[in-house]
Amino acid sequence: MRVPLSWLREYVDLPDGESGRDVQAKLVATGLEVETVEQLGAGLKGPLVVGQVLTIEELEGFKKPIRFCTVDVGRANGTGEPQEIVCGARNFAVGDKVVVVLPGAVLPGDFKIAARKTYGKVSHGMICSGDELGMGDDGSGGIIVLPPEYEPGTDAIELLQLVDEVLDIAVTANRGDCLSMRGIAREAAIAYGLPLRDPALLDVPPPNSFGYPVKVGDPLGCDRFTARTVVGLNPEARSPIWLQRRLQKAGMRPVSLAVDVTNYVMLELGQPLHAYDRSRVEGTIGVRRAEAGEKLTTLDGTKRVLDAEDLVITDNRGVIGLAGVMGGANTEIADPVADPETGEVRGTTEVVVEAAHFDAVSVARTARRHKLSSEASKRFERGVDPQAASAAAQRTVDLLVLLAGGTAEAGVTEVVAPSAPRTITVPADHPDRVAGVAYGRETVVRRLQQVGCDVYGQDELVVTVPSWRPDLTDPNDLAEEVIRLEGYENLPLTLPRPPAGRGLTERQRLHRRVGRALAGAGYVEAPTYPFLGEAVLDQLGLEEDDPRRRTVKLVNPLSDEEPVLRTTLVPGLLGALRRNDGRGSHDLALFETGLVFRPTGDEKPSVRLPVDRRPTDEEIAALDAALPEQPRRAAVVLTGAREQAGWWGKGRPAGWADAIEAGRIVAREAGVELIVRQDQHAPWHPGRCAALLAVIDGEEVLVGNAGELHPRVIKALGLPERTCAMEIDLDRLQRAGTGVVRAPRISTYPVATQDVALIVDASVPAAEVAGALRSGAGDLLESLRLFDVFTGEQVGEGKKSLAYALRFRAPDRTLTADEASAARDAAVAAAVERTGAVLRGA
C-alpha cells in the first residue's frame, strides 16, 4: 500500500515538520512494515509553469517528426514574450495548456535545463511528459495536457503536487484494513496519540423500496450489497488534477472519471467498488454461483470459462462480472466519442454504483483459479469492512455529482444478511500473562478502544470487535494488539532454557551422518521442493498400479503445474541436474535427504487443534492419523565424469556401479551391509538396475534401488546420456541397523592375503558368491573384495570366473600360513555348496 504523506495529513493532524522517515518510525513501532519512503520531487527546481501553445511548426527532413512551438508562459520567463521550444510529442494542439520547464530549472535525476540548439532551432526549455517529472504513466502516451482553466505562468510544481513523500507499506495477509488510507490513518493516529477524522463518517440515506433492483441468491457468498444510481453525468468530464495525482502516487493509473472515482474511494476507505453503465445493464442485478461452462469476457479483454464455485454478478442476460475480482466488458463505462456528423459527444451518462461485501475465501479462490489478481480481490481476500459499503457508495455518488455534474437518484438499495457483532471474552490480565509485562487493566482497555473495540467488564472483559478488523477472533489476537501498541521493544528479553538431557534422536543423527558421508564422497546437496506434477510420473515410465502414483493432492498448490506432494525424491533431483547441465556444469553428483509422502487410503479427516492450551495426546494422535506415511529417503543422481582426467590418468565416467556404491555408503552409516541383486524397476534400465536389500527381523527387505536410468526416461526428461540414480529408505535402514555405528578395533598383527578364483554359471550374482565366501571364512576374515570378472573359452560357455581377494587377520596373534589356508578353503567350500562354484584351476 502506497501512502502519500500529503493525503495522510487530511485525516490526522501530524506535527508540523514531521517527515516521512519520522512517520515510518512511528508506524514500524506499532507493527506495520514500512519498506521504503519515496521522496517525490527530490532535486526538483523551478521554474516549472503552465504554458499555452500558440503556434506549431512542423520541421521536415528529420528521421522522426519534430515540431517547433511557441508557448505563452506568462511572466515566468521575465519578459512575457512567447517561449520557443522544440518538441517531438504529437498529442497536443494549438491552444492546449501544457507544462513547460524553463532554462535554469532542474528536473528529477539532476537533469539541468538550458537553452540549446537542436534540429536547426534553439529550444528555450522543454514541454514535459509525466515520466520526465517523475509522475509516472498517465495514459496519454506523451506530454501532459492540462485542463483549460489554468492561466499561463501558474506554478506547475504546486499545481501537480510534485513534491511529496510516499510510504510504501507491506501489508500482511491479516491486516486488510491497512489496504486503505482510512486504516493507515487510524494506525498513525494511535501511534501519535492524535484524533482521527474518519472519512467513512458520512450522512447516508436509509435504504428504500425504489432503488435499483438487486437479488442476492447466495447470502453466504455476499452478505451485503449496496446499489446507488447517478444520472446526468457529463461524458466529457475529466478527473481533476488532484484526483489523478493521488491515484498516481498510490500506484494507480488514471483511466476515466467514473473509474477514477471508484478507485479513489477504494484507496480511501478500503471498500472495492464497481460502476456499471446503466444503459448496458438489463433488468435486476443478481449475485449467484456460476454455472459450470458459463463464459464471461472481463475488463482486461480475456474470455473466461467459469467454474461452478465462482461467485458472479448477473443481469437478465447472464453474467456481467466476477464478484470481488473484475467486472465484465459488456457493462463497461463507455469512453466519450464525438459524433462525426453532429459533433455531439456521447458516452456514459448514467451509472449504477455497486458496493458489496463478498466472502474472502470465495474471492481468493476465484482470483487464483482464473489467475486474475486485482486491487479488489487483494482487499476482499484479506478482509473488508462490511459496514463501510454504504459509506463508500455515498462517497462515490458525492464525487460523481461534484465532478461530473450528475444527479443522485433518491433510490437506495441495500441487501443485508442478518449478522451480529463478534464478541470475545478475555481476562483483563491475559495480555500481561502472554507478554510477561504488567500492563494493567486500564492500559489494556485503552489500547483495545484505540483499535476500535468496545470494552466492558472488570476482571473479565467482554470485547466487541470492530467491523474493520475481521482478524481479531480470539483472546490472543487481542493480547497481540495491546503488546504491539505498547511496543515490542518494551518486552523483556528472556532466553529459553532447554531441559537437560535432550539432544538429537537416533533418526536425526542418522540423517546427519548420511549427509556428511555423501558430501565426503563428492556429492553436492541439492534440496528441492516437495512438489511434483503428475506428468513426470508418466515420463518416469511408472506402471498404472505403481504405489508412487498414489499421491496427496494439494487444495491450494503454489503452482498448478506441481499440485501433488512427491512420492519419490528422484524427479526433483533430476530437475536440478537438468538445470545445472543446461547451464554448463556437465560433471554432476547431487544428493538429497528428505521426506516423501505415501498415502495409505486409511487416513482420517483432520482435526483442528486448540491454540489456547496444549493439545491432548488423543488430539495429537488424531492429527497424526490424518497424515499420509512420510518415510525419510536419501537419493543421488550423477552424470558426466566421476573421476577427472589429468596428468594422473584418463579419468572415469560415472556409471551404475557408482550409484550402487552410494547406496552402500548410506547403508554403512546405519551399520548395515547391503545385499545387491539384479532388478527391474522404473525408472531404471532393466539390465542396469540393482535392488538394494537389507535384513530386517531375519528377512530380506527391499530398501532401495540404484543403477542407470532407462534411455526412454532420459529422453523424456531431457537428461544427459547414461545418467544414474539411487534412492534408499532411511527408516528401513535404521530398523535393519545395529544401533550406533562403533569404530572397529584395529589389530596390530599382520594381515594374511589369499586370492581365490571361482567359476560359476553366468546367471549367479557375484554378491551371492561373496556372501557364501564371507559366511564360510569365519571370524578371521577382515575384508573381501571382487577384483576381476572373466568370461571366455577358457572358462566355458555360459560360465564366468570371479576372482576375490580375501584378507585374514587375528586380533591376538600372527596367523600361520596353515590357518589362513584353512580359512580360505572353508570359504571356498561354502561357495561350492551354495552356488555350485568350481575352483578355477582345480
N, C-alpha and C positions, 0 to 999 in steps of 0.2 A: 504494500500500500504506500503510494507516494503522497506525502502530506506537505503542501506548500505552507510555509510559516505564516504568510500574509493571510491565508484563508483560515488557518487555525485561530488567529487572533480575533476573528469575528465572534467566536464562541467563548473564548477565555481571555480575560484582560491580563496577558502576560506582562511582566515588568518591562518597562522601557529599557532598551539596550540589551535585552535578553537575546542571545544569538541562537542559531540552530544547534550549535555544539552544546550550549547550556541546556536547551530543551532535550537534546539527545541524552545527556547525562541523567536528567530527571526521569525520563521515560525508561531508560535502561534500569535505573534503580527500582522501578516498580515492576520489572519483569518483562518489559517489551524488548524485542531485539531490533534496535535501530542500526541497520547495517552501514549506511552512509548518510552524510549531509552534503547535498549538492549545492554548490554556490552558483546560482544562475546570474549571468551578467558580470561574472568576475573579470575585472580588467576592462570592462566596457567604459568608454569615454566619448562624450558627445563632441560636436553637435550631431544629433540624430533627430531628424524632424519629419513632419508631414509635408509632402510636396504634391503639387498638381501638375500633371503632364500637359504642356501647352502645345508642343509640336513633336512630330515623329518623322525622321528622315531615314529611309531605307538605304543602307550603304551596300553597293554592289561590288562584285569582284572578289569576294572572300569565300572561304570554304563553308562557312556557316552563316546563317542570317544575322546581320548586325544592324542595330538601329542607333541613330544619333538623335537624342531627345533634348528638348529644353523643358525645364521644370521650374515652376514657381515655388520658391521655398520661403516666401515672405521676407522678413528682415533677418532671417537666420544667418545669411551669408554676409551681412553687414552692409550690403549695397541695395538690396531689394530687386536687383536685376535677375532675370531668369538664369538658372544654373544649367550649363551644358554638360550632358552626361552620355557616355556610350554604354549601351546595354544590349545583351544578347537575348533576353527573355521576350516572349511574344504574347503573354497572357494579359496584356493591358493595352488600353487605347487612349487617344487624346481625351482629356477631361477627367481621367481617373485620378484618384488620390492614392499616392504611393508613399513608401518610407524611403527617405533619402539620407545617406550618411555623407557629410561634407568633409573636405580636406582638414586634417588636424585631428580627426576622430580616430579612436582605436576600437576595433571590434574584438569579440571574444577570440582567444587564441593569439593575442598580441599582433593582430592584423592591422597595421597602420595605414590610414587612408591619406593619399596625397594626389594632387593633380598630376596626371601623366598622359603622354601621347600614346595612343593606341588606335589601330586601324585608320591611320591618317588624320585623326582628330585628337583634340585634347579633352580628356574627360575630367571634369572637376567634381569628383565624388562618385557615388555608386547608388543605384537603386537596389534595394535589399530584398532578399528572399528570407523566409523563416529560418532556414538552415544556417544562413550566414549570421543571423542574430542569436543563434542558439535556442530558437523556439521549437525546433522540430518540424515535422511534416504537417502542413495544414491542409493537404489535399489539393492545393492549387496547381502544383507541378511547376511553379515559377515564383515570381516576385509577389510580395504582399500587396493586395488591392484593398484599400480601406473604404469604409462607408463614406458617402459624400459629405456628411455633416461636419467633418473636421477641417479646420482652417489651415491653410499652408503656413508653415513655420511652427506649428504646435510641437511641443517636445514629445517625441515618439518613445523615449525611454520610459517616461511615466505613463503615457497612453497605453503602451503594450505591456506594462508591468514586467520589464525585462530584468530588473534586479530583484532577486528573491532568494530564499533558501528553501530547499525541498528535502524533507526527511524521508528516507526510503526504509520502510519498516517491514521486516519479515514476520508475517502474521502466522502463528501456529494454527494447526487444524482445529483446535478447540476454542479459538477466540474469533469467531465470525463477526462479533460486534466491532472489532477493531479494523474491519474492512470498510470503514466509513469515517468521515470527518467527525460525525457525532460521537462515535466510540473513542477515537483518539483524543478528541476534546475532553471527554469525560475522564480519561486517564490523566491528561495534562492538568485538569482542574484538581483532581485528587492529589497529584504529585506536588502542585504548588499551593494547595490549600485555598484555592480560589473558587468562586461560584461559577457554575456552568450556565450558559444561555442555550438551552436545549432547542435545536431547530425543529424538533418534532412536536413542540408545544404549539399547535395551531388550532384555530377555531374550525371545526369540521362539522358540516351539516349532518344531521342524522339520516340514516337510510330511509327511503320511501318507496312507494309501490310503482312509481313511474320512471324509474331508472332503466338503463339498458338491460334487456332480459338476459339472465345468466342462469345456467343449470349445472350444478356440480354433481356428477354421477359417482364420484369416488371421494367421499369426505375424508378418508384416511390419507389419500394422496394430496388432497387440497382442503385444508380446514378453514381457509379464509380467502374470499375473492371479492375485491372491490373494483367497481367499474364506474368511471365518470366520462362524460361526453362534453367536448368543446367544439363549437361550430363557429363559422365565420372567420376562419384563420386566413391570413394573408399569405398566399403561396409564395410570394416573393420575399417574405420576411427572413432576414438572416440573423444568426446568433450574434449578439453583441460581442465586442472585443473582450470584455471582462469574463464572459462565459466561455468563450473559446480558449482564452489564456488559462483559465482554471482547469479546463479539461486537458490542455496540453501539458501543463505542469504535473497533473496527476497521471500522465502517461497515456491519454486517450486522444484520438484524432477527431476534430470536429467534422460532422457529416452534414446535417441539416438541422434546422431549428428544433423540430419536434423530437428528433433522435437525440440531439444535444441536450435538450431539457431533461429527457428521461435518464440519460447518462449522468447528468449533473446531480439530479435528485438521488440517484443510486449512490453516487460517491458521497453525497452529503448525509443521507440518512441510513444508507446500507440496505435499502429495500430495492431490489431489482424491479423494473417496470417495463411495460411494453405498450407502444402506441400503435393502434390499428387504424388504417384508413377506413372510416365508417362506410364509405361508398363501396368498398370491396368486401365488406362483411355481410353475409346473408343470414338473417334470422338470429336466433338465440346463440349466444356464446356458451359452449359447454366444456366440461372437464371430465375426461374418462380415460380408461386404458385403451391403448391402440388395439386394433385387430391385427393379428399376425398377417404380414404381407402388405398392409396399407403403405402408401407411399406419400412422401412429402418433400418438396423442394424448399430447403431452408434459405435464409437470407444470404448465405455465402454462395448460393447457386448450385449446391450439391443436392442431387436427387437421392433420398434416403429411403430404404426399406425398413419399416418399423417393426419392432418386436412387441409381443403381447404384453410385456411388462412396462413398456414406455407409457408415461403419463402424457396426454396430449390435450391441446386446446382445439375445439372444433366449432364449426358453424353448420348451417343446414346442408352445405355441400360436402363436408368432410373435415379432414384435419387441416388446421391453419397454423399450427405451431407445436413445438416440443416444449412442454411445460417446464419452466425454470431453466431452459437451456438456450433455445433460439427460436425466433418466430419464423413463419413461413413467408416465402416470396409473394404468395398470392394476395396478401393483405398489407404489403409493404407501403410505407409512406412514399407517395409519388414525388419525383423531382419536378420542380417547376419547368414548364415548357411553353414557349411562346407560339401562338398560332401563326403560321406563316402568312395567312391572308389578313386576319384582323389585328394581329399583334397582341391579342389578349393572352395574358399569362395564365396557364392552367396548371393545377397541381392539387395537392390535398388541402381541402378547406375544412374538413370535419374529421375529428379523431375520437376514438374510444380508448381511454387510458385504463390499462389493466395493472392493478397492484394486488398480488396474490401471495399466499404463503403455501409452499409446496413441501412435501416430505423430503427430508435431506437425503435419505438413503436412495429413494426413487430417482431423484435428480442426479445423484452421483453415479448410479449405475447406468442411467441413460447416457450421460455425458461420456462415460468410458466405453459403453457399448458402441457408440457412434463416433468415438474418437473426436469429440466435439467439446472442447473446454471453452467456456465463455466467461465473461465477467459475472454474468448472472449465476451460472452454475457454481462458480467458485464460492459465491456467497451463500447460496442455498444449501450446499452440502456441508458448510461449516456452521450453519445456524443463523437464521434471520429472525429479527424481532417481529412476531406476528401482529403485535399491537401497533406497529408503525405503518401498516399498509394503508389505512385510511388517511393518515397524515401525509404520507408520500404522494398519494393520489391528489390530495388537496394542494400540496406544494406544486405539483406538476401542472395542475389546472391553473393555479395562480400565475405561474410563469408564462404559460401559453397565452393567457388573457393579456398579460402585461406586454409581452414581447412580440406577439403575432396578431394583436388586435382582435382576438377571438372573444366569444361569449360562452360562459359556462352554463350548460343546461341545468335546470333545477333538479333533475332526476339523479338520485344517488342509489347505486346498487351495492349491497353488502351481504354476501352469503357467508355465514359463520357457523362452524360446527361447535356444539357446546363443549366447553372446557373449563377447567378450574385452575387457579394459580398453584404452582408447585410449592409445597412447604416442606421444610426439613427441620427435624428436632435434633438439637445438638447441645451437649453440656457446655456451659459457659467457659469452662476451663479446658475444653478439648484442644483449642489451638496451643494452649500452654503446654499440654502434655505431648503434643506432636512435635513442637519446636524445642522443648526444653527451656523455654523462656517464660517468665511470669508476666504476661501481658495485662491481665486483669479484665474483669467483665466490661468496664467502661470502654477500654480500648477496642475490645472485640466488637462490641455493639457499634461503636463509632465507625470502625473500618467497614463493617458489613453495610451500614447505612450509606456510606460514601459510594459503595459499589452499586447501590440502588435497592438493597434489601429492606424489607420491613421486618423489624425485630421486636419480639415481645417475650416477656418472661424474665425470671431472675437467675436461679441456678441452672434451670433448663430453658434454653432459648428456643422459641418457635420462629423460624426464619422463613419469610415468604420471598422466594427468588424472583428477581425482576424478569420481565419477558424477554429482554435482550441478552440474557445470559443462560442459554439452554445447557451450557457445560457444567453448571452447578447442580449436581444431583445427589450428593451425599455429604456427611459431615466433614470428611477430609478435604473436599473441594472448598468448603467454607474456611477451614483452617488454613488452606493454602492462600486464600485471598488475604486473610489477616497477616500471614507471615510475609508475603511479598510486599504488601503496602507498608509494613513496619520495617522492611529492609532485610534482604537476605544477608547483607553484610553484617547485620547485628546478631546473627545466630552464633552460638558458641561453637568453637571448633573442638570436636572430641573424636579422637581416633578410635575406631572399634578395636577391641582386644579379643582376638580369636581364642577359643578354648584350646588348651594344650592337648597334645597327643593326636591331633588330626592332621593328616597330610594327604598326599596323593593316594588314590586307590591303586590296587594292582592293575586294574584295567587301564587307568591313566598312565601308570608307569610303562606298561607295555606299549601303549600308543606312542609315548615319547621315545622309547628305545627304538622302536621301528623307524620313526622319522630320522633319528640320528644315524642309524645303521644304513638306511638307504642314501642319506646325504653323504655319508662316508664312502659309499660305493660309487659315487659320482652322479647320483640323480639329483635333480633340482625340484624342490617342492613347488607345485603349481595349484593352489587352492582354486576351485571352480564353483560356480553357482549350483545349488542343489536342484535345479530345474532342467527339464528337457522337453522337447517336442516329441509327440508320438511318432512323427515321421521318421525320426532317427532310428526307431526300433525296427522299421522296415529296412532301412539302409544297413543295419547290422545283420540282417538276414535271420531274425528270430522267428521261430515257428509260432503258429497261432496259439498253441497251448503252452508256450513258454511262460514260466512264472514271472519273468521280468516284464511281461506285457500287462500284468495286473498292477495298475498304477493308482496313486492317490491324486485326484484332480483338484486343483485349487479353485475356489469360488471366485476369487478376485486376483488373478495372476498378475505379476509385474509385466509380463509380455504374453500376448495371445499366441505367439509362436512357441512358447515354452510353458504350457499350462499345467504340467504334472510334475510331481516330485520324482527324482531319479530312483531307479531300482538297481542301478549299477554305476560305478564310478568311471567306467571306460569312455562313454561318449563325451563327457566333459573334458577329460584329459586329451582325447583325440582332437577335440576342437582347439584346445590350447596348442597342441603340437602342430596342427594345420596352420594356425595363425602365425606361429613363430617360423615355420618353414617358409611361409609365403613372404616373410619379412627378411629372409636371407640367412636364417640360422638353420643349417641343414643337419648338423650333428646334435641330436637331441635325446635326452634321457630325463623324463619327467616322472614325478610321483605325487600321489595324493593319499591322505588318510582321512576318512570321514564316514558319515552315516549314509546308508541307503534306506529306502522306505518300501517295505513289503507288506501290503495289506493281506490279511488272512480271510476277510469276509465275516469274522466274528466280532468286529468292533462294535461297541455300544455307542448310542448317542452321547455326545459330550455333555458334561455338566458345567455350570458356571460357578467358579469358586468364589467364596466371600472375600472381601478385601478389608473387613473390619476386625478380623480375627484370623488365627492360624487355621487352615483347613484341617479337618479331621483326617485320620488315616483312611477312613472309608471313602471320604470325598476324593482324596488323592488317588486311591485305588480305582475309583470310578472314572477319574480322568485318564488314568493310565490305560484303562480298559478300552477307552475310545480311540487310542492311538494305534497306528499300524506298528508292526515289528520294525525295529530300526537297528539292524545289525551294523557293526562297525567294520569297515573294509579298508584294505590297502591295495593300491593299484599302481602299476607303472606302465609307461609306453616309451618306446625308444626306436630311433631310426638313424640312419647315417653311420658314421664311423664310431665304433665303440672304443677303439684304440687308434690314436692318430699316427699317421705315417711321419717319418723323420729320419735323421741320420742313424737313429737306433734300429730302424726296421721299416717294414712295409705298412704296418698298421693292420687293423682288422675291422670289418663292418659288423654292426650289431646284428644279432641273429636270435633265433628262437631259444638257443641254449642260454643266452643272457637273460631272457625273460624268466626261464625256469630257475636260473641261479638267483634272480631277485626274489622269487618265492622262497628259496632256501634261506636267503639272508633274513627275510622276515620271520620265518619259522624258527630259526636258531635263536632269535631274541626271545621267543616263548619257550625255549628249551625243547623244541620238537624237531625230530628228524623226519622229513617228508618222504613219502613213498610216491614215486613218479611213474605214471603209466601213460601209454598212448590213449588218446581220447578223441571224440568228435563232438565239438561243442561250439555253436555260433558265439561270436563272430570269427573264430579261429579257422585256419586252414586244416582240413580233415587229416592231412598227412603230417602236419607240423604242429599238432596240438597235444598238450600234455595235461593229464588230470593230476592234481596235487592232492594227495590223501594223507590223513593223519589218523593215528589210533586213538579212539575215544571210548573208554569203558570196554576195551578189548575188541572193538570193531573198527574196521577201516571206514573212515568217513571222508567224503569229498569236501575239501576246504577251499579249493580254488582251481583255476585253470591258467595255463600260460602257453605261449607259442607265437607263431606268426599269423597275422590276420589273413583272412580269405581274400584273394585278389578281387572278388566282386565287391567286398566291403571297402577295400582300399580305393577302388574306382568310384564307388558311390559317394564316399566321403571326401574324395579329392586328396588322399594321403600319399606320401612318398611310397615307392615300391618297397616291399619286404618290411613294412612296419610291424613291430612286435608289441605284445602287451601281456600283462599279467594282472590278475585280480585274485585276492585271497581274503577269507573271512577271519578277522582278528578274534572275534568272540569264540569261534570254534577252536582256533589255535590255542587260546587261553585255556579252554576246557581240556585240550589234549596235552597241555604242558605240565611240567612237574613243579610249577611254582617259580620262585625266584631263581634265575639262572646264576649258578655259582661258578667262579673261575676254577678250572681244573688244576689239580696238583701236578706239577711238572716233575717227573722223575729225573734224578741226577745220573742215572745209569744209561749206558749207551743203547742205541736202537739197533735192532736187527731187521734188515730188509730182505724180504723174499718176494720174487716175482712169480706169477703163475699165468699161463695162457690156457684157456679153456675153449673147446669147440662145442657150440650149441646150435640148435636149429635157429634159422634166421628170424623166426617169429618170437623167440624168447627175449623178453626185455632185459637189457643189461642191468637194470635196477633189481630185477628178481634174482639174477645170478649174484650180484653184490650182496643182497640180503642173505642169501644162503651161505656165502663165504663168511660174512660177519657173524652169523649165528654159530657156525661151526668152529671158528677160530678161537672163541672163548675170550676170557678176560685179558689175555696178554695182547690182543690186537689193539693197537693205538689208533691206526687210521688205515683206510683202504681207498685206493684211487684207480679208476679206469684210465689207462694211458694209451691204449691202442685198440682199434677195431679193424679187422682184416677180413676181406672176402676174396675168394678166387679159387682157381682149380686146386690149389694145394690143400684147401680145407674141405673141398667137395661142394657140389651143387646144393643150394638151399641151406647152407651152413655159414657160420661166421665165427671168427676167432676173437675172443675178448681177452685182453691182457691186463692184469691188475697188479699194482704194487701194494704189498702188504707190509706194514711197519709194526714190529712187535717190540714191546718194552715191559720190563717188570719194575714194580715200584721199589723193590728191596734188594735187587741183585742184578748182576750181569747175566743175561741169558746165554746159555750154551748153544752151539750150533744144533745139537740134537733137539733141544727144547723148541727152538724156532722152527726146525723142520717138522717136528711133530705137530705143532700148531698149524703150520701150513698144510700138512697132509690132512688134518682134521677138517680144515676149511674146504679143501678140495673134495673130500668125501661127502660133506654136506651138500655141496653144489652138485655133485654127481647124482646123489639120491633125489634131490628136489627138482632139478632142472634137466636131468639126463645129459649133463655135460660130460665131455671126454677130454682128459688132459692132453694137450697138444704135444706130440712127440712121443706119447706113451705107446 
